[in-house]
Amino acid sequence: MNRMSTNQKEYVVFDVETNGLKSKKNDLLSISFYKPDDGKEYSKFLPLELNRKILTTHINGITEKDLVGATAFTQKDFDYIVKEFELEKRIILIYSGRDFDKEFLSAYLKRHGIYGFEKLKFYNFKKNVISSRYSNGNITKDNLCTLFNIEGVQSIHSSANDCKLEWQLFEKMGGYYYLVTEGKNADNVFRLTEDYIIPASLLSSHPNLGRLLRNRPYIECQSNLIKSFEIDAKGIEKFPTNITGLTIEHLINSMLEVDEQDSRAFLIMNKMKLNFIGTIPNETLMVPMNFNEDGTITACYKKDKELEEHVNATLLNFKDRIRPMIDFIKCEIFKNEHILSQELVIDSKNNILALCDLSSKDTVLEIKTNCSDSLAYKEQFFYEANGRDTYHLKMEWITDRNTNLLERVIFHIFSVDVHIGIPKSENWMDGKRAEKRAERIEAIEKYLSNSDISLVSFINTGEPIKLQCNICDYEWDIRYATLMKKIPDCPKCKIRVSDRKRIVASEERGKNRSNNYADKILNASNGTIVVTNYTGAKNNVDATCVICGYKWNRRADHLLNRCWCPICKSKKTFEED
């Protein structure tokens, strides 16, 4: 969690306004650069090219009037910006989801044949705000500026103003990293500190948090299905947000008669190690509720009583139908051992904690009410397990394709093997690279499986890929992007169909030209001269006189202009004399 530098001389801020969300289908309407150390600015409107009209005026205020007289961004413009704003020496700051601004600039420069983008270094400092992958889009620049008391936020955006706001925000954040957690009607924003013990559950739900802890071990995971329980969904509802998950987990706990561990004091003390900044509004439905010993719930407010009735009706219907699963968990998974809920496990070495859904001295079972693969929670499993047998309970909600009504619910129980990765990928960062490489190799091999081509070697998408022909064993290199557009033919033993067609077409055109030329010579010579081997007007042809049998060679265009036999011509001249 090293703090980033906020030195003004190291950065340039960049922002765009666009005509949509797709960089290859929607126009780039304006670009702006801001140099914070000397206040230098650059802004330029760009004409429509891909779209007929402006679709985003309500967002950025740009109208067709603004684009009157706008000219395309040129290589000269780009070179000027690079020099004046020292783009090759500085980090270009952006704040956007999925590197939005960077992608639009890249696509625009490619369309216009402008080179030099590859020399630029961008940093999206939205990565410094670590939020859930399930966030509802409220971690915006405007919301954060409001949180940090930055003035100048406008309802209608402009790239020039956004550049200045983004720099102020970056300065206010001070190069630190911030954690966003879900709260009642708002998300809580904290500044991360070194002594905060990271909950393992956040490593899967908050991806950018995982990237900060690069030196933690890389975890490998395999899972095997051991039992499934299918129940009729009559009288069962699936509720929004996390209501379903919380209530079903509570029901299972009550039926198993677990001993709930109270770690609230420790967790509160741990959270106090974070620096609370403030809150950001969200639209998440939060229903305060009390959990009853019989597995039902009681809503805290009268306005939620109707929801309480629906939830409890669902829970009672679940309770009647999942008894066989409960018995299996109690007897087969936990071997009738004393079962704990919310056991706290701390890995002091890696500064990570985990709370177990269900555990005993020999076994851990994690409950997930979605159908995600065990791989999605592998780190949580690992830190919970602490060397114990590990299991994963997940749910599959089956709906009717025509009516979209819930038909069945299936509970799947998996045994999970989680362990530190092999030596070459023991570090999380190295392991992640190895994991992505393995996934890419598998995808390429599947892509080539129905062809006569095999994958020989793959390093990464930026390096040439080596392929081999299964027919002649010839090996050659190809770019990843080229391969994924179309499976190639072997350069040695196959001619592309398109090439074959082109050759045939070329031969046909040559034959037609030769025949046309021969017809012209016959007409011009009154049928007395026949030509062969025509290849072009400036190349020689073979000519034969049908009267005297004389054969000679002459350039094709010259023969057409002087279309007579030299022997017959000389003989005629002699007779006239």
C-alpha positions as CSV (number, residue, x, y, z in Angstrom):
1,M,0.0,0.0,0.0
2,N,2.8,2.4,-0.8
3,R,1.5,6.0,-1.0
4,M,1.6,7.5,-4.5
5,S,3.4,10.8,-5.3
6,T,1.2,13.8,-5.9
7,N,4.0,16.0,-7.3
8,Q,2.5,18.3,-9.9
9,K,5.5,18.1,-12.2
10,E,4.9,14.3,-12.7
11,Y,1.4,14.5,-14.1
12,V,-0.8,15.7,-16.9
13,V,-4.6,15.3,-16.5
14,F,-6.7,14.1,-19.5
15,D,-10.4,14.0,-20.1
16,V,-12.8,13.4,-23.0
17,E,-16.5,13.9,-23.8
18,T,-18.0,11.4,-26.1
19,N,-21.2,10.6,-28.1
20,G,-21.7,7.3,-26.4
21,L,-19.9,4.5,-24.5
22,K,-18.3,2.5,-27.4
23,S,-15.0,3.8,-28.6
24,K,-15.2,2.2,-32.0
25,K,-18.8,3.1,-32.7
26,N,-19.3,6.5,-31.0
27,D,-17.6,9.8,-31.7
28,L,-15.0,11.5,-29.6
29,L,-16.5,15.0,-29.2
30,S,-13.9,16.9,-27.2
31,I,-10.5,16.3,-25.6
32,S,-8.8,18.3,-22.9
33,F,-5.4,18.3,-21.3
34,Y,-4.4,20.1,-18.1
35,K,-0.9,20.7,-16.8
36,P,-1.2,21.3,-13.0
37,D,2.3,22.8,-12.3
38,D,1.9,25.8,-14.7
39,G,-1.9,25.7,-15.4
40,K,-1.5,25.2,-19.1
41,E,-4.7,24.0,-20.8
42,Y,-5.7,22.6,-24.2
43,S,-9.2,21.8,-25.4
44,K,-10.5,20.9,-28.8
45,F,-13.9,20.0,-30.2
46,L,-13.9,17.3,-32.9
47,P,-16.4,16.9,-35.7
48,L,-18.8,14.0,-36.0
49,E,-17.5,11.1,-38.0
50,L,-19.2,7.9,-36.9
51,N,-22.6,9.2,-35.8
52,R,-25.1,11.4,-37.6
53,K,-26.1,13.5,-34.7
54,I,-25.1,14.3,-31.1
55,L,-26.8,12.0,-28.6
56,T,-25.2,13.1,-25.3
57,T,-26.0,16.8,-25.0
58,H,-27.8,16.2,-21.8
59,I,-24.6,14.8,-20.3
60,N,-21.9,17.1,-21.7
61,G,-23.8,20.1,-23.0
62,I,-22.2,19.8,-26.4
63,T,-24.4,20.8,-29.3
64,E,-24.1,20.8,-33.1
65,K,-23.5,24.5,-32.9
66,D,-20.3,23.8,-30.8
67,L,-19.0,21.6,-33.5
68,V,-19.4,24.1,-36.3
69,G,-16.0,24.7,-37.8
70,A,-14.4,21.8,-35.7
71,T,-11.6,20.1,-37.4
72,A,-10.2,16.6,-36.9
73,F,-7.2,16.1,-34.6
74,T,-4.1,15.7,-36.7
75,Q,-0.6,14.3,-36.3
76,K,0.6,17.9,-36.0
77,D,-1.9,18.6,-33.2
78,F,-0.8,15.4,-31.4
79,D,2.9,16.2,-31.7
80,Y,2.2,19.7,-30.4
81,I,0.4,18.3,-27.3
82,V,3.2,15.7,-26.7
83,K,5.8,18.5,-26.7
84,E,3.9,21.3,-24.9
85,F,2.5,19.0,-22.1
86,E,5.6,16.7,-21.9
87,L,3.3,13.7,-22.4
88,E,6.2,11.2,-22.9
89,K,7.8,12.3,-19.7
90,R,4.7,12.5,-17.4
91,I,2.0,10.2,-16.2
92,I,-1.4,11.0,-17.8
93,L,-4.0,10.9,-15.1
94,I,-7.6,9.8,-15.9
95,Y,-10.6,9.0,-13.7
96,S,-13.0,6.6,-15.4
97,G,-14.4,3.1,-15.4
98,R,-12.5,0.6,-17.6
99,D,-9.9,3.2,-18.8
100,F,-12.8,4.9,-20.8
101,D,-10.9,8.1,-21.8
102,K,-7.8,6.2,-22.8
103,E,-9.7,3.8,-25.0
104,F,-11.5,6.6,-26.8
105,L,-8.3,8.4,-27.5
106,S,-6.6,5.2,-28.7
107,A,-9.4,4.4,-31.1
108,Y,-9.5,7.9,-32.5
109,L,-5.8,8.0,-33.2
110,K,-5.9,4.7,-34.9
111,R,-8.7,5.8,-37.2
112,H,-6.7,8.8,-38.2
113,G,-3.4,7.1,-38.6
114,I,-1.8,9.2,-35.9
115,Y,1.2,7.5,-34.3
116,G,2.8,8.0,-30.8
117,F,0.1,6.7,-28.5
118,E,2.2,3.7,-27.5
119,K,4.8,6.0,-25.9
120,L,2.2,7.4,-23.5
121,K,1.8,6.2,-19.9
122,F,-1.7,6.5,-18.4
123,Y,-2.9,6.0,-14.8
124,N,-6.5,5.6,-13.9
125,F,-6.6,6.8,-10.3
126,K,-10.1,5.4,-9.9
127,K,-8.1,2.3,-9.0
128,N,-7.2,4.1,-5.8
129,V,-10.8,3.9,-4.7
130,I,-11.4,0.3,-3.9
131,S,-15.1,-0.5,-4.2
132,S,-17.2,-3.7,-4.6
133,R,-17.5,-5.3,-8.0
134,Y,-21.3,-5.1,-7.3
135,S,-21.3,-1.3,-6.8
136,N,-24.2,0.5,-8.4
137,G,-22.1,3.1,-10.2
138,N,-22.1,5.7,-7.5
139,I,-18.2,5.9,-7.1
140,T,-18.1,8.9,-9.5
141,K,-15.7,11.8,-9.7
142,D,-18.5,14.2,-8.9
143,N,-19.6,12.2,-5.8
144,L,-16.0,12.0,-4.6
145,C,-15.4,15.7,-5.2
146,T,-18.4,16.5,-3.1
147,L,-17.1,14.2,-0.4
148,F,-13.7,16.0,-0.4
149,N,-15.4,19.4,-0.5
150,I,-14.1,20.3,-3.9
151,E,-16.0,23.1,-5.5
152,G,-16.8,23.4,-9.2
153,V,-18.8,20.3,-9.8
154,Q,-21.3,20.8,-12.6
155,S,-24.4,18.8,-13.7
156,I,-23.4,19.3,-17.3
157,H,-19.9,18.0,-17.9
158,S,-17.1,19.5,-19.9
159,S,-13.7,17.9,-20.5
160,A,-11.9,21.1,-19.6
161,N,-13.6,21.5,-16.2
162,D,-13.4,17.8,-15.5
163,C,-9.6,17.9,-15.9
164,K,-9.2,20.6,-13.2
165,L,-11.6,18.7,-10.9
166,E,-9.8,15.5,-11.4
167,W,-6.5,17.1,-10.4
168,Q,-8.0,18.7,-7.3
169,L,-9.4,15.3,-6.4
170,F,-6.1,13.5,-6.9
171,E,-4.4,16.1,-4.7
172,K,-7.0,15.8,-2.0
173,M,-6.7,12.0,-2.0
174,G,-3.1,12.5,-1.2
175,G,-1.8,9.4,-3.0
176,Y,-3.6,7.1,-0.5
177,Y,-5.9,4.2,-1.2
178,Y,-9.6,4.3,-0.1
179,L,-11.9,1.5,0.8
180,V,-15.7,1.8,0.1
181,T,-18.0,-0.4,2.1
182,E,-21.8,-0.7,1.9
183,G,-23.9,1.0,4.5
184,K,-27.5,2.1,5.1
185,N,-28.6,4.3,2.2
186,A,-25.0,5.2,1.6
187,D,-21.5,3.8,1.0
188,N,-18.9,4.4,3.7
189,V,-15.5,5.7,2.5
190,F,-12.3,5.0,4.5
191,R,-8.7,5.7,3.9
192,L,-6.7,2.5,4.1
193,T,-4.0,2.1,6.7
194,E,-1.1,-0.3,7.0
195,D,-2.3,-1.9,10.3
196,Y,-5.8,-2.6,9.1
197,I,-6.3,-6.4,8.9
198,I,-8.0,-7.1,5.5
199,P,-11.1,-9.3,5.6
200,A,-10.6,-12.2,3.2
201,S,-14.1,-11.8,1.8
202,L,-13.1,-8.4,0.4
203,L,-10.4,-10.0,-1.7
204,S,-13.1,-11.5,-3.9
205,S,-15.7,-8.7,-3.7
206,H,-13.2,-5.8,-4.1
207,P,-10.8,-6.7,-6.9
208,N,-8.6,-3.6,-6.7
209,L,-7.9,-4.5,-3.0
210,G,-6.3,-7.8,-4.1
211,R,-4.0,-6.0,-6.5
212,L,-2.6,-3.9,-3.6
213,L,-1.5,-7.0,-1.6
214,R,0.8,-8.3,-4.3
215,N,3.1,-10.1,-1.9
216,R,0.5,-12.4,-0.4
217,P,0.7,-16.1,-1.5
218,Y,-1.1,-17.2,-4.7
219,I,-3.8,-19.7,-3.9
220,E,-4.8,-22.6,-6.2
221,C,-8.2,-24.2,-5.9
222,Q,-10.0,-27.3,-7.1
223,S,-13.5,-28.4,-6.2
224,N,-15.6,-31.6,-6.6
225,L,-19.3,-32.0,-6.3
226,I,-20.2,-34.4,-3.6
227,K,-24.0,-33.9,-3.2
228,S,-27.0,-32.0,-4.6
229,F,-30.4,-31.4,-3.1
230,E,-33.2,-30.3,-5.4
231,I,-36.4,-28.8,-4.0
232,D,-39.7,-27.5,-5.5
233,A,-39.8,-23.7,-5.5
234,K,-43.5,-23.5,-4.8
235,G,-44.1,-20.7,-2.2
236,I,-40.4,-19.6,-2.4
237,E,-39.3,-16.1,-3.5
238,K,-35.9,-14.7,-4.3
239,F,-35.5,-11.2,-2.7
240,P,-33.4,-8.2,-3.8
241,T,-29.9,-7.3,-2.6
242,N,-28.5,-9.6,0.1
243,I,-31.8,-10.3,1.9
244,T,-32.0,-13.8,0.5
245,G,-28.5,-14.7,1.4
246,L,-28.7,-13.4,5.0
247,T,-32.0,-15.0,5.7
248,I,-31.2,-18.4,4.2
249,E,-27.9,-18.6,6.0
250,H,-29.7,-17.7,9.3
251,L,-32.2,-20.4,8.6
252,I,-29.5,-23.1,8.1
253,N,-27.7,-21.9,11.2
254,S,-30.9,-22.2,13.3
255,M,-31.6,-25.7,12.0
256,L,-28.1,-26.8,12.7
257,E,-28.2,-25.2,16.2
258,V,-24.9,-23.6,15.7
259,D,-22.9,-21.8,18.4
260,E,-22.5,-18.2,17.1
261,Q,-19.1,-16.7,18.0
262,D,-19.1,-13.0,19.0
263,S,-16.1,-11.2,17.4
264,R,-17.8,-7.8,17.2
265,A,-15.4,-6.1,19.6
266,F,-12.4,-7.2,17.6
267,L,-13.9,-6.3,14.3
268,I,-14.9,-2.9,15.5
269,M,-11.4,-2.2,16.8
270,N,-10.0,-3.4,13.5
271,K,-12.3,-1.1,11.5
272,M,-11.3,1.9,13.7
273,K,-7.8,1.5,12.3
274,L,-9.3,2.9,9.1
275,N,-9.6,6.7,8.6
276,F,-13.3,7.5,8.0
277,I,-13.7,10.1,5.3
278,G,-17.5,10.2,4.8
279,T,-20.4,8.7,2.9
280,I,-21.5,8.5,-0.7
281,P,-25.3,8.1,-1.5
282,N,-26.4,4.8,-2.9
283,E,-29.7,3.2,-3.9
284,T,-29.2,0.0,-2.1
285,L,-32.2,-1.4,-0.3
286,M,-31.3,-1.9,3.4
287,V,-33.9,-3.6,5.6
288,P,-33.0,-3.6,9.3
289,M,-34.1,-6.9,10.8
290,N,-33.7,-9.1,13.9
291,F,-33.0,-12.8,13.5
292,N,-35.2,-15.2,15.5
293,E,-34.1,-18.5,17.0
294,D,-36.6,-20.4,14.9
295,G,-35.0,-19.2,11.7
296,T,-37.5,-16.4,10.9
297,I,-36.9,-12.7,10.9
298,T,-38.6,-9.6,12.5
299,A,-38.4,-6.3,10.6
300,C,-37.3,-3.3,12.7
301,Y,-39.7,-0.9,11.0
302,K,-43.5,-1.1,10.4
303,K,-43.0,-0.1,6.7
304,D,-41.1,-3.4,6.2
305,K,-43.7,-5.7,7.8
306,E,-45.1,-6.8,4.4
307,L,-41.6,-7.8,3.3
308,E,-41.1,-9.6,6.6
309,E,-44.2,-11.7,5.9
310,H,-43.0,-12.7,2.5
311,V,-39.5,-13.5,3.7
312,N,-40.8,-15.7,6.6
313,A,-43.2,-17.5,4.3
314,T,-40.3,-18.4,2.1
315,L,-38.1,-19.4,5.0
316,L,-40.8,-21.7,6.3
317,N,-41.2,-23.4,2.9
318,F,-37.4,-23.8,2.7
319,K,-37.4,-25.3,6.3
320,D,-39.9,-28.0,5.3
321,R,-37.9,-29.0,2.3
322,I,-34.2,-28.8,3.2
323,R,-34.2,-31.1,6.2
324,P,-32.4,-33.9,4.3
325,M,-29.6,-31.4,3.4
326,I,-29.3,-30.2,7.0
327,D,-29.0,-33.8,8.2
328,F,-26.3,-34.4,5.6
329,I,-24.3,-31.4,6.7
330,K,-24.6,-32.3,10.3
331,C,-23.8,-36.0,10.0
332,E,-21.6,-36.3,6.8
333,I,-19.8,-33.0,6.6
334,F,-19.3,-32.2,10.3
335,K,-19.5,-35.8,11.7
336,N,-21.8,-34.7,14.4
337,E,-19.2,-32.3,15.8
338,H,-20.0,-29.1,17.6
339,I,-20.6,-26.5,14.9
340,L,-19.5,-22.9,15.2
341,S,-20.8,-19.9,13.3
342,Q,-18.7,-16.7,12.5
343,E,-15.5,-18.2,13.9
344,L,-12.7,-15.6,13.5
345,V,-9.4,-16.8,11.9
346,I,-6.5,-14.4,11.6
347,D,-3.4,-14.9,9.4
348,S,-0.9,-12.5,11.0
349,K,1.8,-13.1,8.4
350,N,-0.3,-11.8,5.6
351,N,-2.5,-9.5,7.7
352,I,-5.7,-11.1,6.6
353,L,-8.7,-12.2,8.6
354,A,-11.6,-14.5,7.8
355,L,-15.0,-15.3,9.3
356,C,-16.3,-18.8,8.8
357,D,-19.9,-19.4,8.0
358,L,-19.8,-22.8,9.6
359,S,-16.8,-24.5,11.2
360,S,-15.6,-27.1,13.6
361,K,-12.1,-28.2,14.7
362,D,-11.7,-30.3,11.5
363,T,-14.1,-28.8,9.0
364,V,-15.2,-25.5,7.4
365,L,-18.3,-24.9,5.2
366,E,-18.9,-21.6,3.4
367,I,-22.5,-20.8,2.3
368,K,-23.1,-18.8,-0.9
369,T,-26.6,-18.3,-2.1
370,N,-25.4,-17.7,-5.7
371,C,-24.2,-20.1,-8.3
372,S,-20.6,-18.8,-8.6
373,D,-17.7,-21.3,-9.0
374,S,-15.6,-22.0,-6.0
375,L,-12.6,-20.3,-7.7
376,A,-14.3,-17.0,-7.1
377,Y,-13.9,-17.4,-3.3
378,K,-10.6,-19.4,-3.2
379,E,-8.8,-16.9,-1.0
380,Q,-11.6,-16.7,1.4
381,F,-11.7,-20.5,1.6
382,F,-8.0,-20.7,2.1
383,Y,-7.8,-18.3,5.0
384,E,-10.9,-19.8,6.7
385,A,-9.7,-23.3,6.3
386,N,-6.4,-22.9,8.2
387,G,-5.5,-26.5,7.2
388,R,-9.0,-27.9,7.8
389,D,-11.3,-29.8,5.3
390,T,-13.2,-27.2,3.3
391,Y,-16.7,-27.3,1.7
392,H,-18.7,-24.9,-0.4
393,L,-22.5,-24.8,-0.4
394,K,-24.0,-22.9,-3.3
395,M,-27.5,-22.4,-4.7
396,E,-28.9,-22.7,-8.3
397,W,-32.2,-20.9,-8.9
398,I,-34.0,-22.6,-11.9
399,T,-36.7,-20.5,-13.7
400,D,-39.1,-21.4,-16.5
401,R,-37.8,-20.1,-19.8
402,N,-41.2,-19.0,-21.0
403,T,-42.7,-17.5,-17.8
404,N,-39.5,-16.6,-16.0
405,L,-41.1,-18.0,-12.8
406,L,-39.0,-19.8,-10.2
407,E,-39.4,-23.6,-10.7
408,R,-36.7,-25.3,-8.6
409,V,-33.9,-24.5,-6.2
410,I,-30.9,-26.8,-6.1
411,F,-28.3,-26.8,-3.3
412,H,-24.9,-28.1,-4.4
413,I,-22.2,-29.1,-1.9
414,F,-18.6,-29.2,-3.1
415,S,-15.4,-30.4,-1.4
416,V,-12.7,-27.8,-2.0
417,D,-9.0,-28.2,-2.1
418,V,-7.2,-24.9,-1.5
419,H,-3.4,-24.5,-1.2
420,I,-0.5,-22.2,-1.9
421,G,0.5,-22.3,-5.5
422,I,3.6,-24.0,-6.9
423,P,6.9,-22.2,-6.4
424,K,7.0,-20.4,-9.7
425,S,3.6,-18.8,-8.9
426,E,3.8,-18.6,-5.1
427,N,3.6,-14.8,-5.2
428,W,0.0,-13.5,-5.9
429,M,1.2,-11.3,-8.8
430,D,3.2,-14.0,-10.5
431,G,0.5,-16.5,-9.9
432,K,-2.2,-14.2,-11.4
433,R,0.0,-13.9,-14.5
434,A,0.4,-17.7,-14.7
435,E,-3.3,-18.1,-14.2
436,K,-4.2,-15.7,-17.0
437,R,-1.7,-17.3,-19.3
438,A,-3.1,-20.8,-18.6
439,E,-6.6,-19.5,-19.3
440,R,-5.5,-17.9,-22.6
441,I,-3.7,-21.1,-23.7
442,E,-6.8,-23.1,-23.0
443,A,-8.9,-20.7,-24.9
444,I,-6.6,-20.8,-28.0
445,E,-6.4,-24.6,-28.0
446,K,-10.2,-24.7,-27.9
447,Y,-10.4,-22.2,-30.7
448,L,-8.1,-24.3,-32.9
449,S,-9.5,-27.7,-31.9
450,N,-11.6,-28.2,-35.1
451,S,-8.8,-27.1,-37.4
452,D,-5.6,-28.6,-38.8
453,I,-3.5,-26.1,-36.7
454,S,-2.0,-26.7,-33.3
455,L,-0.6,-24.3,-30.7
456,V,3.1,-24.7,-30.1
457,S,3.9,-21.9,-27.7
458,F,2.3,-18.8,-26.2
459,I,4.0,-16.2,-24.0
460,N,1.5,-13.4,-23.9
461,T,-0.8,-11.5,-26.2
462,G,1.9,-9.0,-27.0
463,E,4.4,-11.6,-28.2
464,P,4.2,-13.7,-31.4
465,I,2.4,-17.1,-31.1
466,K,4.0,-20.2,-32.6
467,L,1.6,-22.5,-34.6
468,Q,2.2,-25.8,-36.3
469,C,0.4,-27.5,-39.2
470,N,-0.9,-31.0,-38.3
471,I,-0.5,-32.1,-41.9
472,C,3.0,-31.1,-42.9
473,D,4.4,-30.1,-39.4
474,Y,5.5,-26.7,-40.6
475,E,5.8,-24.1,-37.8
476,W,5.3,-20.3,-38.1
477,D,4.7,-17.2,-36.0
478,I,1.5,-15.1,-35.9
479,R,0.2,-12.2,-33.9
480,Y,-2.5,-13.0,-31.3
481,A,-4.9,-10.4,-32.8
482,T,-4.5,-11.8,-36.3
483,L,-5.1,-15.4,-35.1
484,M,-8.3,-14.5,-33.2
485,K,-9.8,-12.8,-36.3
486,K,-9.5,-15.9,-38.4
487,I,-7.9,-19.3,-38.1
488,P,-5.1,-19.2,-40.7
489,D,-4.2,-21.8,-43.3
490,C,-0.7,-23.4,-43.3
491,P,1.6,-21.1,-45.4
492,K,3.5,-24.1,-46.7
493,C,0.9,-26.7,-47.8
494,K,-2.3,-24.7,-48.4
495,I,-3.3,-21.8,-50.6
496,R,-6.0,-19.7,-49.3
497,V,-9.3,-19.9,-51.1
498,S,-9.2,-16.2,-51.7
499,D,-5.7,-16.5,-53.1
500,R,-6.8,-19.3,-55.4
501,K,-9.7,-17.2,-56.7
502,R,-7.4,-14.3,-57.2
503,I,-4.9,-16.4,-59.3
504,V,-7.7,-17.9,-61.4
505,A,-9.2,-14.4,-61.9
506,S,-5.8,-13.0,-62.9
507,E,-5.3,-15.8,-65.4
508,E,-8.8,-15.3,-66.8
509,R,-8.2,-11.6,-67.3
510,G,-4.8,-12.3,-69.0
511,K,-6.5,-14.7,-71.4
512,N,-9.2,-12.2,-72.3
513,R,-6.7,-9.4,-72.9
514,S,-4.7,-11.8,-75.2
515,N,-7.8,-12.7,-77.2
516,N,-8.9,-9.1,-77.5
517,Y,-5.5,-8.1,-78.8
518,A,-5.4,-11.0,-81.3
519,D,-8.8,-9.9,-82.7
520,K,-7.5,-6.3,-83.1
521,I,-4.5,-7.5,-85.1
522,L,-6.7,-9.7,-87.3
523,N,-9.0,-6.8,-88.0
524,A,-6.2,-4.4,-88.6
525,S,-4.4,-6.7,-91.0
526,N,-7.5,-7.9,-92.9
527,G,-7.0,-11.4,-91.4
528,T,-3.4,-11.8,-92.7
529,I,-1.5,-11.7,-89.3
530,V,-1.9,-14.1,-86.3
531,V,-0.3,-13.3,-83.0
532,T,0.6,-15.4,-79.9
533,N,2.2,-14.9,-76.4
534,Y,0.6,-11.5,-75.7
535,T,1.4,-10.3,-72.1
536,G,1.1,-6.6,-72.3
537,A,1.2,-3.6,-74.7
538,K,4.8,-2.8,-74.1
539,N,6.0,-6.5,-74.3
540,N,6.9,-8.3,-77.5
541,V,4.5,-10.7,-79.2
542,D,5.1,-13.5,-81.8
543,A,3.5,-12.7,-85.2
544,T,2.9,-15.0,-88.2
545,C,1.9,-13.9,-91.7
546,V,-0.7,-16.4,-93.1
547,I,0.1,-15.4,-96.7
548,C,3.9,-15.9,-96.8
549,G,4.4,-17.8,-93.6
550,Y,7.0,-15.3,-92.3
551,K,7.4,-15.2,-88.5
552,W,8.8,-12.2,-86.5
553,N,8.8,-10.7,-83.0
554,R,7.7,-7.1,-82.3
555,R,6.4,-5.0,-79.4
556,A,2.6,-5.3,-79.2
557,D,1.7,-1.7,-79.5
558,H,4.1,-1.1,-82.3
559,L,2.7,-4.0,-84.3
560,L,-0.8,-2.6,-83.8
561,N,0.2,0.7,-85.2
562,R,2.1,-0.9,-88.2
563,C,0.0,-3.9,-88.8
564,W,1.7,-5.5,-91.9
565,C,4.1,-8.3,-92.7
566,P,7.6,-7.0,-93.4
567,I,8.2,-9.5,-96.2
568,C,4.9,-8.9,-98.0
569,K,5.3,-5.1,-97.6
570,S,8.8,-5.2,-99.1
571,K,7.6,-7.4,-102.0
572,K,4.7,-5.1,-102.8
573,T,6.9,-2.1,-102.8
574,F,9.4,-3.8,-105.1
575,E,6.6,-4.7,-107.6
576,E,5.3,-1.2,-107.6
577,D,8.7,0.2,-108.4
